[in-house]
Amino acid sequence: MTGMTGLLFEGADWDFPTVQRIHDACEGVARSELGLDVYPNQIEVITAEQMLDAYSSVGMPLFYKHWSFGKHFAFHEASYRKGLMGLAYEIVINSSPCISYLMEENTATMQALVIAHAAFGHNHFFKNNYLFKQWTDADGILDYLDFAKNYVAHCEERHGRRAVERTLDAAHALMSHGIDRYPGKKKLDLRAEEKRAGQRRRHEEEVFNDLWRTVPSGPAKSAATLNVERRRKLLGLPQENLLYFLEKSAPRLQPWQRELLRIVRHIAQYFYPQSQTKVMNEGTATYVHYRIMSRLHEQGRISDGNFLEFLQSHTSVVFQPEFDDPRFSGFNPYALGFAMMQDIARIVTNPEQEDREWFPEIAGQGDVMGVLRDVWANYRDESFIGQFLSPRLMRHFRMFHLHDDPEERAGIRVDAIHDERGFRRMRRELARQHDVGFIDANIEVVDVDLAGDRRLLLHHHVVKGAQLNETDARRVLQHLADLWSYDVSLLEIDQSDKVMKEYVVSPRQAPAAA
C-alpha cells in the first residue's frame, strides 16, 4: 500500500492524488536538501494532441492564432504519427505560478521525473537567474498573453484576417531583431500594458506626427532643412531593435499595427533569456531531477523497478553522440549542462590538483548546493562555459578545435590539443559559440533619408567574414520594407568599414482587405 512513508506509487498507473503525492515528495527534497527557491507550481495534464499544439505555438498554449502554428502542428503531428519523432514529456512556462504541462500518456515514473525536472529544476532557474530577473515579468506574462490573444482576434474582426496576418508575418520575420540586448531600461510591467495601450497610442501618435511634420512637403524646401544630427536624435538612431524602431517611426502603420509589433516585441523579449541559457537551464533541471529522484529512491519512496525506468529515460536525455556519429549535430545541451553541474560538484567536494589550479575559488569548498545556486543565479551559457568548463571534462568529451581560415592558411588544421594552452583556447571558442553577441547578426538602423525618398538605411557589421545568407536576407528585408512602406537599403560592412555587399528592397503593394 502506498503512503507518505512508503512508495509514492506502484507500477505505471497514476491518478491525480498520486501526482499530488509526487509533487509534495519532490518539494520536500527540493526545498530542504537542495535549498531551491521556486514560484508556486501549477500542474496541468494534457493529451498528446495538446502537446503537439503547444509545440506549434513555441511552447505557449495561450498564444494568439497564426497560420505558422498550424503549419508546425501538421508537420509535428505527421512525424509523431509515423513514429519519426517523440514528444516532450513536459512543457514549462516561466510564469508565477509556474505552469508545468505533463503528458497524460506518461507513466507514474515519468510524471515524477518531469515534476522534479520542470516544476522544481526549471522553476528555480526561472526565478533566480539574473537574465530572467532583468528581462521577464513572471507575474504578468499570462495576463499579457491573454490580452495579446484577444487583441489579435479583435484586429482580425475589425481589419480583416489577411491584413493582420501580413503584419504578423513581417513582425515574426524580424522577431530575432526585436529585442533589447542590454540592461538599463525600466523593467517591463506586462500587467499594465493593456491599461496603458490607449494612452500610449495617443502619445506616440503626437510624437510621431511632430517628427514627420518636419519632412519637406515640396520642392520649395531644400534637403538641408533637416540637420542630420537632429534627425538621428529624433529617431533614436542608431537602433538595433528593429521592431521598436518600426513601432515608433514607420510612417504609414496604423495604431493597431504598431500594437501588434509591440506584442511580438514583448514576446521576443520574453524568450531572450532562454536563448542565452539553454545549456544552463537544461543542465540545472537535469541535475535537480537526478538528485531528487535518486534521493526518493534512497528514501524508499520509489521502487527499484521504477528507478531503473527513470535511469533509462535519464540516460537517453543526456546521451551525447560522438563527433563521427551520424546522429551528431553539436553538443546536446542536456548532456553538456548536466556533466558540468556534476563536475562542479566533484570539484567542490573532491578536487584534484589540476582543479585547484583552474578553480581556486570553489575547489574543496565543500558546499555543493551553495556553489551551484550561485552559479545558476549569476551566469549565462557563454560565461558559464568560459568560467567552469574543466580540462577533465574536455578530456571526457574528447574535445578539439579545428581552425579554418583561408586568409591565413589553406586547408583545415587542428588548432587546440590537450595541453593547458589548448584547453583554454577550446573553452574560449566553445563559450563564444554560445555568445549571442557573436552568433547573432549585428544589424542596426543608422539613418533615414527624410528629405529625399525616405529610404531606410541599415548596416550589418560583419564579423570574421560571416555575411548574411542572400536568400534569407532578401526575404527578411522584404518584410521590413513592407512595414516601413518605402525602400530599405542594407550595407554589409567589415571591420575596416569596407562595404562588402548592398541589398535594396522596395515594399510590396498591400493586398485588399479580406
Steps between C-alpha positions, in 0.01 A plus 500: 500500500635846408517782753702794623758272659498226235502481121354801323356271232520144373534403135421739218148617587430831669211727593483859618551418870814315389623807313438707815702254712783506246502880496507524879782244527706681235437831672627360829835403346523814286449741787658325798799327338571701185394839634298589190289816484208460260182670383171334605435200273200441278497159332280431196458155341448513121457258210749424224303720260506788748875452539537520122295817505727645768802405287353690210457823697860493625402354835235762578152341514340846556647644180302691234408323176729505200525283189862402576389324818259285299778419254728388783216299656437310175872424460552381858177300503590316179848423631362382834234276346760342269729430795771732366510711816400485862340768711636697791391356832420852620489867413557762766411871490705766676216658694376541854347257571740286297286285268624151415312305232531121540407242239212280611669205322797517739548224752506582871882489492510749214258730679736497798797573274338792320363652820850492647646629172253775411308595814816528708809505274381740230282685750796582727710610203222725366453670835865551592713549187596863447401508132143396577487754783616775265289424195185307592187566702390164638204656683361665189576271205179292518275807513697657216468189282126505561489869403708430187277212392184709542656803331605302192151347475347850529728631224403212271131579549548872438773515236484159334703186548727559200610844619572373851677193366722712274606721791569201726695323223729801471533538877585130544767525230664782698442341841866416566582867432223631724666481840698724732831325559638714778356575846431850620144563393219484754377145543186434301174469696288278280193527723478871427546470122132458416399789727756731344431400139254779420698774673822378338351503153381861534838615633699317232280640224570853625877441512491320168312783332743759637791308350352450155364854489863604447520307172515740202168492318604665175791616288504842674687349799860394453645168606706680762190595698545206728822487692646148491581490871156631596333247274695211647427621852127527434496149355718357777769376259694281477243243613550122501145421617335506158148427623523783753620741231218403264241519776607855584599641161353311200307775315194310375423241766160520665477508883377140511801389292737674741336315788551168318870581459515583869339166591747303288787705644398430859471127429841500329643668811338232715693230313828695496637358830407147394709528185805590711456234769411178317798303635468640852121474519483140380812408696345641818168322449672171413731520803205583726285213372792259536561607860131492595425163338814344649408630844142371474639158408736510799204585724303202369239720333577359152547128433808352334302423185364853470844644570647291218228639272607849604867425435423373152320823412763715669779325309321564170461868585870553573631284214775674302583351158867495399616750238514228231155362592235567229275630779750766606376859454701681763498477876181379663418782748360245747820294484742793521301685766449196722864392464618848601270508804631161614857608433456813711365280781810280469735800507327640807516173693791297364737718292820389335809717483407608149160616627663707777711677239211570264225566755663627821185677622277189510741202517449319829250762619263225614157662452383350170153650493622840618746515210247371247225740610747786462597379151137457396419855612792693354606348165375441148623230260791699358642608838411166665698298245781756492534484878423141603580258214786294643791325325372171642163550329664604174697175509183307581322644195822469296475858382729654241490820300532526122622817335385586148593846372601513131648847549754360746564152366353262245319197639378404845733437791466395865550823689467386863601174668501368855754724669440806717510745211277276293248455783466874545457556127239226469307635797511852359384389154216282635386786725499735200266264315243573773549878500202668331717805435721282281255258338211742427534740209573855616252704295385850585311791348748785445309765304186598309498733202206712619579784257512273196346163419468397870717197442589312820873426533627204704849368566604142564836493674671188366711299746773271365356510150165346601260668258125452489339228293381692194165324462408536867623859510282605207193327647538668837577839343183464293297476821688797639428706188133406513475636854708811425303569177807639319822354364741331740876482444733268692878533481724217619811666643821337621716616790683749277166659392533349152162428336492129414145482361192719464134397495220731388138386536178684417168448681228288348152635446270399783222263389139602537343420837318172521 
